[in-house]
Amino acid sequence: MTNERIWRLLPPSPGVSRLALETGISPLKAQILLNRGISDPDSAASFLSPRLSSLADPMLLKDMDRAVDLILEAVGNHEQIAVFGDYDADGITATALLINFFSELGIPTSYYIPNRLEEGYSLNAQAIKKLSENGVRLMITVDCGISNRREIEMAKGLGMKLVVTDHHQIPEDFDPVCPVINPNRYDSLLPFKELSGVGVAFFLVVALRSYLRNRGWFTETRPEPDLKQYLDIVALGTVADMVPLIDQNRILVRSGIEVMKKSVWPGIKAMKEISGIRGHRISFYDLAFRLAPRLNAPGRLGDSATGLMTLITANESIAMENAGRLNSMNAHRQRIEEDILNEIEDSMIRGLDLKDRRTIVLAKEGWHQGVLGVVASRLLDRYYRPALVLTIREGMATGSGRSIDGFNLHRSMTRLNHLFEKFGGHYHAAGCTLKASNIEALAKGLEEIAREELKEEDLVPAIDIDAEISLTELTYNTISDIRSMDPFGPGNPEPLFYCGNLEVVNSWVVGERHLKLRVRQGGSVMEARGFGLSDIHPLEGKIVNMVFTPDINEWNGYQTIQLKIIALEPSGKSTKLVRMK
C-alpha cells in the first residue's frame, strides 16, 4: 500500500476579513474560497451564484461559425447527418445531446459509437466506409476526432463533410481540414479551456439554436427547444469526465443537477431509480459514482448501444429495461476489475520494488481491455504512482493510464511518441496502442521521465485541510453555509476540517467494514462515520485527532450533524499534521 498520507493544514489567509466584509459571507466561507484561489468579490459572487446568463458566447470558439453554417446547409439540403461519438459517458452524453436536440427539431439524425474492444477509440476507416455506404453526407464528431486527420481526409474523399467537436489535447501536427471546435486550440477566443466533450457539444447546440432563431425557423408548430432541459445530460457527462468544476463547468453542472431533480428524460429518471437516487438532494457523488459508472459499463464491455439508447428513448418502459441492463453490466464490470486487481496484487506487484520506482507499468495477455483505465485508477489510489495497464493481443498492446499531480501523462507520452502506434488523452489520463515488443522501452522511458519530474515527496499523498475548527462551531447554519458551495469535485474539493483532542465516547461497527463513533469536545457531542475503517475499532475512551467533512444526516424526518471521517489518528506527541506557512 501507499505511504501514509500527510495532513496539510492550509494557513489562515490574511485576506479573509477583507473578502468576508466585501462579500457579506462568513470568515470560514471566505477562507475556503481563498484556498481555491478566489480572492476578489466579483469572482466570489460568480462562484457562489453561478448563473446560466454567465455562460460564454459559443462564437468565441474557433470555427463555431463555420460549423453552424455547414450543419444548417446540410439541414437545408435534407442531407443525411450522423453523430460519431465516443463510448465513454462523456461521449455517450454528448451524442445523446445532439440526437435529442435534432430529434426535437424534426431533423432525422443517425449515430455511430465504435465498439471499444474491436474498433478502439475515435474515428476508424471501417466505420467511415459504413457511414458513407449508408448515405451519410455530414458527420459531426463529439468527444473525439482531434487526432484523426487521416480518417477525416478519407471521409472527405468519400464525399462526406465533417464537423469535429472535441476537448482533448491538440496534437503537435494539428492542421485542420474541416471545422474543428476545441477550446484547447491556440486560436480559440474562449478563455476557459477545460470543457468536457459534452460541454463543447452543448455550446454547439446553443449556437445552432441562436442561428435558427435568427432565421425565423421556430414557429407555433415548430417551437424553440428549451435547452435548460438538456442540462442534466450535460452535467452527467461533465462530472463523468472529471474536468474541473469551475467557471463554465460549474455553471453547467450546478444548473444541471437542479434540472436532474425533475428530468424530462425517461432514461435519466430510470437510471436515478435503478441507482437508488431519490428525493431532492442530488450530489456530485451521485453523478460520479452511481450514474456515470453505469453509463460507462456497456462501452467497457464492448456494447456500444445500450448506454446511448437509454438516454435517447422516449419510452419509459424501454428506458427502465435499459437501465436494468446498465446495472447488470456495471456489476459484471466490477467483477472483472476485481479479478484483474487481485491477480496484480497476488503475482505482479510483489515483483516491483515500489520504493525505488516512480511509475507502475503492467501488461499481460488476456486482460479485458475495457476496464484497464479503472484498474490503473485503483492502482494509483493504492500506491500513489502514475500507473499504466496494458493488455496484449496478437503482438499488440492496448491500455490506459492514470497519473498524479506533478506528472503530465499525456506530455510524457508525447516525448515517447516513437514507441506508439497511437495515443491520446489529458494530463491525468491517457490511452495508447503500441507493439508488445515496445512495452519494456515504454516502461523504462516513463520511469526516466518520472525521475526527472517527480521528487520523493511528490509520491506521498497529502490531505489538504481548509481550516481547524471546534465542534462548537459546527452548527446547522455553518454546515448549510458550507454546502451552498457545492457541487464539490475536481477544482472545488469538498471542504475538509481538522479537529484535535476528541474523546471517543462510543465506537461500533456498521455493516461489515464501516466505523461509527460518538466523539466529545468540551460540551459538544457528535456522531462520526468512517467508511472502511472498521479495523481500528474499538476506540472507546481514546483521544483522537480527526480530518473530516461535516454533513447533515436526515433519517425519519429528523436531522443530526454527522462528521464524515477522512482520516483519523491517536492524539499525542507524534502527528501527521503539518501546519503550512
WOVEN-V996515 format. One record per residue. N is the residue number from 1. SS is DSSP state (2 for helix, 1 for strand, 0 for the rest). OMEGA is omega in whole degrees, 0 to 359 (none if undefined). NEAR is the number of other C-alpha atoms within 8 Angstrom. Layout:
BEGIN
n=N ss=SS omega=OMEGA near=NEAR
n=N ss=SS omega=OMEGA near=NEAR
END
This chain:
BEGIN
n=1 ss=0 omega=182 near=4
n=2 ss=0 omega=177 near=7
n=3 ss=0 omega=176 near=7
n=4 ss=0 omega=180 near=6
n=5 ss=0 omega=172 near=9
n=6 ss=1 omega=179 near=11
n=7 ss=1 omega=181 near=11
n=8 ss=1 omega=177 near=12
n=9 ss=1 omega=182 near=14
n=10 ss=0 omega=186 near=12
n=11 ss=0 omega=173 near=8
n=12 ss=0 omega=182 near=7
n=13 ss=0 omega=178 near=7
n=14 ss=0 omega=182 near=5
n=15 ss=0 omega=184 near=8
n=16 ss=2 omega=184 near=12
n=17 ss=2 omega=181 near=9
n=18 ss=2 omega=182 near=7
n=19 ss=2 omega=179 near=14
n=20 ss=2 omega=181 near=13
n=21 ss=2 omega=185 near=8
n=22 ss=2 omega=183 near=7
n=23 ss=2 omega=181 near=9
n=24 ss=0 omega=179 near=6
n=25 ss=0 omega=181 near=9
n=26 ss=0 omega=176 near=7
n=27 ss=2 omega=180 near=10
n=28 ss=2 omega=179 near=7
n=29 ss=2 omega=178 near=11
n=30 ss=2 omega=179 near=13
n=31 ss=2 omega=179 near=13
n=32 ss=2 omega=178 near=11
n=33 ss=2 omega=180 near=11
n=34 ss=2 omega=177 near=12
n=35 ss=2 omega=178 near=9
n=36 ss=0 omega=175 near=8
n=37 ss=0 omega=180 near=6
n=38 ss=0 omega=191 near=9
n=39 ss=0 omega=181 near=10
n=40 ss=0 omega=185 near=7
n=41 ss=2 omega=181 near=9
n=42 ss=2 omega=179 near=6
n=43 ss=2 omega=179 near=9
n=44 ss=2 omega=180 near=12
n=45 ss=2 omega=179 near=10
n=46 ss=2 omega=181 near=9
n=47 ss=2 omega=185 near=10
n=48 ss=2 omega=180 near=8
n=49 ss=0 omega=181 near=6
n=50 ss=0 omega=184 near=11
n=51 ss=0 omega=177 near=9
n=52 ss=2 omega=179 near=8
n=53 ss=2 omega=179 near=4
n=54 ss=2 omega=175 near=7
n=55 ss=0 omega=183 near=8
n=56 ss=0 omega=175 near=7
n=57 ss=0 omega=182 near=5
n=58 ss=2 omega=180 near=11
n=59 ss=2 omega=174 near=8
n=60 ss=2 omega=177 near=10
n=61 ss=0 omega=180 near=12
n=62 ss=0 omega=177 near=14
n=63 ss=0 omega=179 near=9
n=64 ss=2 omega=180 near=15
n=65 ss=2 omega=179 near=8
n=66 ss=2 omega=180 near=8
n=67 ss=2 omega=181 near=12
n=68 ss=2 omega=179 near=12
n=69 ss=2 omega=181 near=8
n=70 ss=2 omega=180 near=9
n=71 ss=2 omega=182 near=9
n=72 ss=2 omega=174 near=8
n=73 ss=2 omega=179 near=8
n=74 ss=2 omega=178 near=13
n=75 ss=2 omega=180 near=9
n=76 ss=2 omega=180 near=7
n=77 ss=0 omega=181 near=6
n=78 ss=0 omega=177 near=6
n=79 ss=0 omega=181 near=10
n=80 ss=1 omega=182 near=12
n=81 ss=1 omega=175 near=13
n=82 ss=1 omega=174 near=13
n=83 ss=1 omega=179 near=15
n=84 ss=1 omega=184 near=13
n=85 ss=1 omega=175 near=17
n=86 ss=0 omega=186 near=14
n=87 ss=0 omega=178 near=15
n=88 ss=0 omega=186 near=10
n=89 ss=2 omega=178 near=13
n=90 ss=2 omega=180 near=16
n=91 ss=2 omega=179 near=16
n=92 ss=2 omega=180 near=14
n=93 ss=2 omega=178 near=15
n=94 ss=2 omega=177 near=18
n=95 ss=2 omega=180 near=15
n=96 ss=2 omega=179 near=12
n=97 ss=2 omega=181 near=14
n=98 ss=2 omega=179 near=11
n=99 ss=2 omega=181 near=13
n=100 ss=2 omega=180 near=9
n=101 ss=2 omega=179 near=10
n=102 ss=2 omega=178 near=11
n=103 ss=2 omega=179 near=10
n=104 ss=2 omega=177 near=8
n=105 ss=2 omega=182 near=8
n=106 ss=0 omega=181 near=6
n=107 ss=0 omega=180 near=8
n=108 ss=0 omega=182 near=8
n=109 ss=1 omega=176 near=11
n=110 ss=1 omega=181 near=9
n=111 ss=1 omega=175 near=10
n=112 ss=1 omega=174 near=9
n=113 ss=1 omega=182 near=10
n=114 ss=0 omega=174 near=14
n=115 ss=0 omega=185 near=12
n=116 ss=0 omega=187 near=14
n=117 ss=0 omega=184 near=10
n=118 ss=0 omega=184 near=6
n=119 ss=0 omega=183 near=8
n=120 ss=0 omega=187 near=8
n=121 ss=0 omega=168 near=8
n=122 ss=0 omega=185 near=10
n=123 ss=0 omega=174 near=12
n=124 ss=0 omega=187 near=8
n=125 ss=2 omega=182 near=8
n=126 ss=2 omega=181 near=6
n=127 ss=2 omega=180 near=10
n=128 ss=2 omega=179 near=12
n=129 ss=2 omega=180 near=9
n=130 ss=2 omega=180 near=8
n=131 ss=2 omega=179 near=10
n=132 ss=2 omega=180 near=12
n=133 ss=2 omega=179 near=7
n=134 ss=0 omega=174 near=6
n=135 ss=0 omega=180 near=7
n=136 ss=1 omega=180 near=13
n=137 ss=1 omega=174 near=12
n=138 ss=1 omega=178 near=14
n=139 ss=1 omega=176 near=13
n=140 ss=1 omega=177 near=12
n=141 ss=1 omega=173 near=14
n=142 ss=1 omega=178 near=18
n=143 ss=0 omega=178 near=16
n=144 ss=0 omega=173 near=17
n=145 ss=0 omega=187 near=13
n=146 ss=0 omega=183 near=13
n=147 ss=0 omega=188 near=9
n=148 ss=0 omega=182 near=9
n=149 ss=2 omega=182 near=10
n=150 ss=2 omega=181 near=6
n=151 ss=2 omega=178 near=11
n=152 ss=2 omega=177 near=10
n=153 ss=2 omega=179 near=9
n=154 ss=2 omega=181 near=10
n=155 ss=2 omega=179 near=14
n=156 ss=2 omega=178 near=10
n=157 ss=2 omega=178 near=7
n=158 ss=0 omega=176 near=7
n=159 ss=0 omega=180 near=7
n=160 ss=0 omega=171 near=12
n=161 ss=1 omega=185 near=10
n=162 ss=1 omega=167 near=13
n=163 ss=1 omega=179 near=14
n=164 ss=1 omega=169 near=14
n=165 ss=1 omega=187 near=17
n=166 ss=0 omega=177 near=15
n=167 ss=0 omega=179 near=14
n=168 ss=0 omega=184 near=12
n=169 ss=0 omega=180 near=9
n=170 ss=0 omega=178 near=9
n=171 ss=0 omega=184 near=7
n=172 ss=0 omega=182 near=4
n=173 ss=0 omega=184 near=4
n=174 ss=0 omega=179 near=7
n=175 ss=0 omega=190 near=4
n=176 ss=0 omega=177 near=7
n=177 ss=0 omega=175 near=7
n=178 ss=0 omega=176 near=8
n=179 ss=1 omega=181 near=12
n=180 ss=1 omega=180 near=14
n=181 ss=1 omega=181 near=14
n=182 ss=0 omega=183 near=13
n=183 ss=0 omega=180 near=14
n=184 ss=0 omega=177 near=11
n=185 ss=0 omega=181 near=8
n=186 ss=0 omega=182 near=4
n=187 ss=0 omega=175 near=5
n=188 ss=0 omega=180 near=12
n=189 ss=0 omega=177 near=7
n=190 ss=0 omega=185 near=10
n=191 ss=0 omega=184 near=5
n=192 ss=0 omega=186 near=8
n=193 ss=0 omega=193 near=7
n=194 ss=0 omega=178 near=10
n=195 ss=0 omega=171 near=14
n=196 ss=0 omega=176 near=13
n=197 ss=2 omega=179 near=17
n=198 ss=2 omega=175 near=18
n=199 ss=2 omega=177 near=13
n=200 ss=2 omega=179 near=15
n=201 ss=2 omega=179 near=13
n=202 ss=2 omega=177 near=11
n=203 ss=2 omega=176 near=9
n=204 ss=2 omega=180 near=11
n=205 ss=2 omega=177 near=10
n=206 ss=2 omega=180 near=10
n=207 ss=2 omega=179 near=12
n=208 ss=2 omega=180 near=9
n=209 ss=2 omega=180 near=10
n=210 ss=2 omega=179 near=8
n=211 ss=2 omega=180 near=9
n=212 ss=2 omega=178 near=10
n=213 ss=2 omega=181 near=10
n=214 ss=2 omega=180 near=7
n=215 ss=0 omega=178 near=6
n=216 ss=0 omega=183 near=7
n=217 ss=0 omega=189 near=8
n=218 ss=0 omega=180 near=10
n=219 ss=0 omega=177 near=8
n=220 ss=0 omega=180 near=5
n=221 ss=0 omega=178 near=5
n=222 ss=0 omega=188 near=8
n=223 ss=0 omega=180 near=7
n=224 ss=0 omega=179 near=8
n=225 ss=0 omega=174 near=8
n=226 ss=0 omega=186 near=6
n=227 ss=2 omega=176 near=7
n=228 ss=2 omega=181 near=7
n=229 ss=2 omega=179 near=9
n=230 ss=2 omega=190 near=10
n=231 ss=2 omega=176 near=15
n=232 ss=2 omega=175 near=15
n=233 ss=2 omega=179 near=12
n=234 ss=2 omega=181 near=17
n=235 ss=2 omega=182 near=14
n=236 ss=2 omega=180 near=17
n=237 ss=2 omega=180 near=18
n=238 ss=2 omega=178 near=17
n=239 ss=2 omega=182 near=13
n=240 ss=2 omega=183 near=11
n=241 ss=0 omega=174 near=9
n=242 ss=0 omega=173 near=8
n=243 ss=0 omega=182 near=12
n=244 ss=0 omega=180 near=10
n=245 ss=0 omega=179 near=14
n=246 ss=0 omega=172 near=10
n=247 ss=2 omega=183 near=8
n=248 ss=2 omega=180 near=10
n=249 ss=2 omega=179 near=14
n=250 ss=2 omega=178 near=12
n=251 ss=2 omega=183 near=14
n=252 ss=2 omega=184 near=13
n=253 ss=2 omega=180 near=17
n=254 ss=2 omega=179 near=12
n=255 ss=2 omega=182 near=13
n=256 ss=2 omega=178 near=16
n=257 ss=2 omega=177 near=13
n=258 ss=2 omega=179 near=9
n=259 ss=2 omega=183 near=12
n=260 ss=2 omega=180 near=10
n=261 ss=0 omega=179 near=10
n=262 ss=0 omega=185 near=6
n=263 ss=0 omega=176 near=11
n=264 ss=0 omega=186 near=7
n=265 ss=0 omega=179 near=9
n=266 ss=2 omega=182 near=15
n=267 ss=2 omega=178 near=14
n=268 ss=2 omega=180 near=13
n=269 ss=2 omega=180 near=10
n=270 ss=2 omega=179 near=12
n=271 ss=2 omega=176 near=11
n=272 ss=2 omega=182 near=11
n=273 ss=2 omega=183 near=9
n=274 ss=2 omega=180 near=10
n=275 ss=0 omega=178 near=9
n=276 ss=0 omega=179 near=6
n=277 ss=0 omega=182 near=9
n=278 ss=0 omega=178 near=7
n=279 ss=0 omega=187 near=6
n=280 ss=0 omega=179 near=5
n=281 ss=0 omega=178 near=6
n=282 ss=0 omega=186 near=10
n=283 ss=0 omega=172 near=8
n=284 ss=2 omega=181 near=10
n=285 ss=2 omega=181 near=7
n=286 ss=2 omega=180 near=10
n=287 ss=2 omega=187 near=13
n=288 ss=2 omega=190 near=12
n=289 ss=2 omega=175 near=8
n=290 ss=2 omega=183 near=10
n=291 ss=2 omega=186 near=13
n=292 ss=2 omega=179 near=13
n=293 ss=2 omega=179 near=10
n=294 ss=2 omega=179 near=12
n=295 ss=2 omega=179 near=11
n=296 ss=2 omega=190 near=12
n=297 ss=2 omega=182 near=12
n=298 ss=2 omega=180 near=16
n=299 ss=2 omega=179 near=15
n=300 ss=2 omega=183 near=15
n=301 ss=0 omega=177 near=12
n=302 ss=0 omega=177 near=11
n=303 ss=0 omega=187 near=9
n=304 ss=0 omega=189 near=13
n=305 ss=0 omega=192 near=9
n=306 ss=2 omega=180 near=11
n=307 ss=2 omega=181 near=14
n=308 ss=2 omega=181 near=12
n=309 ss=2 omega=178 near=10
n=310 ss=2 omega=186 near=14
n=311 ss=2 omega=184 near=13
n=312 ss=2 omega=179 near=11
n=313 ss=0 omega=176 near=11
n=314 ss=0 omega=184 near=7
n=315 ss=0 omega=185 near=7
n=316 ss=2 omega=180 near=10
n=317 ss=2 omega=176 near=6
n=318 ss=2 omega=179 near=9
n=319 ss=2 omega=181 near=16
n=320 ss=2 omega=177 near=12
n=321 ss=2 omega=179 near=8
n=322 ss=2 omega=178 near=12
n=323 ss=2 omega=176 near=13
n=324 ss=2 omega=177 near=9
n=325 ss=2 omega=178 near=9
n=326 ss=2 omega=180 near=14
n=327 ss=2 omega=180 near=11
n=328 ss=2 omega=180 near=8
n=329 ss=2 omega=179 near=12
n=330 ss=2 omega=178 near=12
n=331 ss=2 omega=177 near=8
n=332 ss=2 omega=178 near=8
n=333 ss=2 omega=180 near=12
n=334 ss=2 omega=179 near=8
n=335 ss=2 omega=179 near=8
n=336 ss=2 omega=179 near=10
n=337 ss=2 omega=182 near=12
n=338 ss=2 omega=179 near=8
n=339 ss=2 omega=180 near=8
n=340 ss=2 omega=180 near=10
n=341 ss=2 omega=179 near=9
n=342 ss=2 omega=178 near=8
n=343 ss=2 omega=179 near=9
n=344 ss=2 omega=181 near=9
n=345 ss=2 omega=186 near=9
n=346 ss=2 omega=191 near=8
n=347 ss=2 omega=186 near=8
n=348 ss=0 omega=183 near=9
n=349 ss=2 omega=181 near=9
n=350 ss=2 omega=179 near=8
n=351 ss=2 omega=178 near=6
n=352 ss=0 omega=174 near=7
n=353 ss=0 omega=188 near=8
n=354 ss=2 omega=176 near=6
n=355 ss=2 omega=182 near=4
n=356 ss=2 omega=182 near=5
n=357 ss=0 omega=177 near=9
n=358 ss=0 omega=180 near=12
n=359 ss=1 omega=175 near=10
n=360 ss=1 omega=175 near=10
n=361 ss=1 omega=183 near=9
n=362 ss=1 omega=180 near=7
n=363 ss=1 omega=178 near=10
n=364 ss=1 omega=177 near=8
n=365 ss=1 omega=173 near=7
n=366 ss=0 omega=177 near=7
n=367 ss=0 omega=181 near=9
n=368 ss=0 omega=186 near=8
n=369 ss=2 omega=188 near=11
n=370 ss=2 omega=185 near=11
n=371 ss=2 omega=188 near=12
n=372 ss=2 omega=178 near=14
n=373 ss=2 omega=179 near=12
n=374 ss=2 omega=177 near=8
n=375 ss=2 omega=178 near=12
n=376 ss=2 omega=179 near=14
n=377 ss=2 omega=179 near=11
n=378 ss=2 omega=177 near=8
n=379 ss=2 omega=178 near=11
n=380 ss=2 omega=179 near=14
n=381 ss=2 omega=184 near=7
n=382 ss=2 omega=189 near=8
n=383 ss=2 omega=178 near=9
n=384 ss=0 omega=173 near=12
n=385 ss=0 omega=173 near=12
n=386 ss=1 omega=185 near=14
n=387 ss=1 omega=177 near=14
n=388 ss=1 omega=183 near=12
n=389 ss=1 omega=187 near=14
n=390 ss=1 omega=171 near=15
n=391 ss=1 omega=185 near=14
n=392 ss=1 omega=178 near=14
n=393 ss=1 omega=177 near=8
n=394 ss=0 omega=174 near=4
n=395 ss=0 omega=179 near=8
n=396 ss=1 omega=179 near=10
n=397 ss=1 omega=179 near=14
n=398 ss=1 omega=180 near=12
n=399 ss=1 omega=184 near=14
n=400 ss=1 omega=179 near=14
n=401 ss=1 omega=175 near=16
n=402 ss=1 omega=186 near=15
n=403 ss=0 omega=179 near=14
n=404 ss=0 omega=173 near=10
n=405 ss=0 omega=180 near=6
n=406 ss=0 omega=181 near=7
n=407 ss=0 omega=181 near=13
n=408 ss=0 omega=186 near=11
n=409 ss=2 omega=180 near=15
n=410 ss=2 omega=180 near=13
n=411 ss=2 omega=179 near=8
n=412 ss=2 omega=179 near=11
n=413 ss=2 omega=176 near=10
n=414 ss=2 omega=177 near=7
n=415 ss=2 omega=181 near=6
n=416 ss=0 omega=188 near=10
n=417 ss=2 omega=178 near=9
n=418 ss=2 omega=181 near=4
n=419 ss=2 omega=189 near=10
n=420 ss=1 omega=166 near=11
n=421 ss=1 omega=172 near=8
n=422 ss=1 omega=177 near=8
n=423 ss=1 omega=179 near=11
n=424 ss=1 omega=177 near=11
n=425 ss=1 omega=186 near=10
n=426 ss=0 omega=175 near=11
n=427 ss=0 omega=188 near=11
n=428 ss=0 omega=183 near=12
n=429 ss=1 omega=180 near=12
n=430 ss=1 omega=175 near=14
n=431 ss=1 omega=184 near=11
n=432 ss=1 omega=171 near=12
n=433 ss=1 omega=180 near=12
n=434 ss=1 omega=175 near=13
n=435 ss=1 omega=181 near=12
n=436 ss=2 omega=180 near=9
n=437 ss=2 omega=180 near=6
n=438 ss=2 omega=184 near=9
n=439 ss=2 omega=181 near=11
n=440 ss=2 omega=179 near=7
n=441 ss=2 omega=178 near=8
n=442 ss=2 omega=179 near=10
n=443 ss=2 omega=180 near=10
n=444 ss=2 omega=181 near=8
n=445 ss=2 omega=179 near=9
n=446 ss=2 omega=179 near=11
n=447 ss=2 omega=180 near=11
n=448 ss=2 omega=178 near=8
n=449 ss=2 omega=179 near=9
n=450 ss=2 omega=178 near=11
n=451 ss=2 omega=176 near=9
n=452 ss=2 omega=193 near=6
n=453 ss=2 omega=184 near=8
n=454 ss=0 omega=173 near=11
n=455 ss=0 omega=180 near=7
n=456 ss=2 omega=182 near=6
n=457 ss=2 omega=177 near=5
n=458 ss=2 omega=183 near=8
n=459 ss=2 omega=176 near=10
n=460 ss=0 omega=182 near=12
n=461 ss=0 omega=182 near=10
n=462 ss=1 omega=172 near=8
n=463 ss=1 omega=178 near=8
n=464 ss=1 omega=185 near=9
n=465 ss=1 omega=185 near=14
n=466 ss=0 omega=184 near=12
n=467 ss=1 omega=170 near=14
n=468 ss=1 omega=187 near=9
n=469 ss=0 omega=176 near=9
n=470 ss=0 omega=180 near=8
n=471 ss=2 omega=181 near=10
n=472 ss=2 omega=179 near=7
n=473 ss=2 omega=185 near=7
n=474 ss=0 omega=177 near=10
n=475 ss=0 omega=177 near=8
n=476 ss=2 omega=180 near=8
n=477 ss=2 omega=179 near=6
n=478 ss=2 omega=183 near=9
n=479 ss=2 omega=177 near=12
n=480 ss=2 omega=178 near=8
n=481 ss=2 omega=179 near=9
n=482 ss=2 omega=183 near=10
n=483 ss=2 omega=179 near=7
n=484 ss=0 omega=180 near=7
n=485 ss=0 omega=179 near=8
n=486 ss=0 omega=7 near=8
n=487 ss=0 omega=177 near=11
n=488 ss=0 omega=181 near=10
n=489 ss=1 omega=179 near=11
n=490 ss=0 omega=181 near=9
n=491 ss=0 omega=176 near=9
n=492 ss=1 omega=184 near=11
n=493 ss=0 omega=178 near=7
n=494 ss=0 omega=182 near=8
n=495 ss=0 omega=179 near=9
n=496 ss=0 omega=182 near=11
n=497 ss=1 omega=179 near=12
n=498 ss=1 omega=175 near=13
n=499 ss=1 omega=183 near=12
n=500 ss=1 omega=175 near=8
n=501 ss=1 omega=175 near=9
n=502 ss=1 omega=177 near=12
n=503 ss=1 omega=178 near=11
n=504 ss=1 omega=181 near=15
n=505 ss=1 omega=179 near=10
n=506 ss=1 omega=178 near=10
n=507 ss=1 omega=177 near=13
n=508 ss=1 omega=183 near=9
n=509 ss=1 omega=178 near=11
n=510 ss=1 omega=185 near=8
n=511 ss=0 omega=181 near=5
n=512 ss=0 omega=192 near=6
n=513 ss=0 omega=189 near=11
n=514 ss=1 omega=183 near=13
n=515 ss=1 omega=175 near=15
n=516 ss=1 omega=183 near=12
n=517 ss=1 omega=161 near=12
n=518 ss=1 omega=185 near=12
n=519 ss=1 omega=183 near=13
n=520 ss=1 omega=173 near=12
n=521 ss=1 omega=186 near=11
n=522 ss=0 omega=180 near=4
n=523 ss=0 omega=183 near=6
n=524 ss=1 omega=177 near=8
n=525 ss=1 omega=181 near=9
n=526 ss=1 omega=175 near=11
n=527 ss=1 omega=177 near=11
n=528 ss=1 omega=182 near=12
n=529 ss=1 omega=180 near=12
n=530 ss=1 omega=183 near=12
n=531 ss=0 omega=179 near=9
n=532 ss=0 omega=184 near=8
n=533 ss=0 omega=185 near=10
n=534 ss=2 omega=184 near=12
n=535 ss=2 omega=179 near=6
n=536 ss=2 omega=174 near=6
n=537 ss=0 omega=4 near=10
n=538 ss=0 omega=181 near=6
n=539 ss=0 omega=182 near=9
n=540 ss=0 omega=177 near=8
n=541 ss=0 omega=181 near=8
n=542 ss=0 omega=173 near=8
n=543 ss=1 omega=186 near=10
n=544 ss=1 omega=168 near=13
n=545 ss=1 omega=188 near=13
n=546 ss=1 omega=166 near=13
n=547 ss=1 omega=187 near=13
n=548 ss=1 omega=167 near=12
n=549 ss=1 omega=184 near=12
n=550 ss=1 omega=178 near=10
n=551 ss=1 omega=175 near=9
n=552 ss=1 omega=182 near=10
n=553 ss=1 omega=180 near=8
n=554 ss=1 omega=180 near=8
n=555 ss=1 omega=179 near=6
n=556 ss=0 omega=177 near=4
n=557 ss=0 omega=179 near=5
n=558 ss=1 omega=178 near=6
n=559 ss=1 omega=174 near=8
n=560 ss=1 omega=175 near=7
n=561 ss=1 omega=179 near=12
n=562 ss=1 omega=179 near=12
n=563 ss=1 omega=176 near=12
n=564 ss=1 omega=185 near=11
n=565 ss=1 omega=175 near=13
n=566 ss=1 omega=179 near=9
n=567 ss=1 omega=185 near=7
n=568 ss=1 omega=176 near=9
n=569 ss=1 omega=173 near=9
n=570 ss=1 omega=178 near=8
n=571 ss=0 omega=181 near=11
n=572 ss=0 omega=182 near=5
n=573 ss=0 omega=181 near=4
n=574 ss=0 omega=181 near=5
n=575 ss=0 omega=176 near=7
n=576 ss=0 omega=186 near=8
n=577 ss=1 omega=174 near=8
n=578 ss=1 omega=179 near=8
n=579 ss=1 omega=183 near=8
n=580 ss=0 omega=180 near=7
n=581 ss=0 omega=none near=4
END
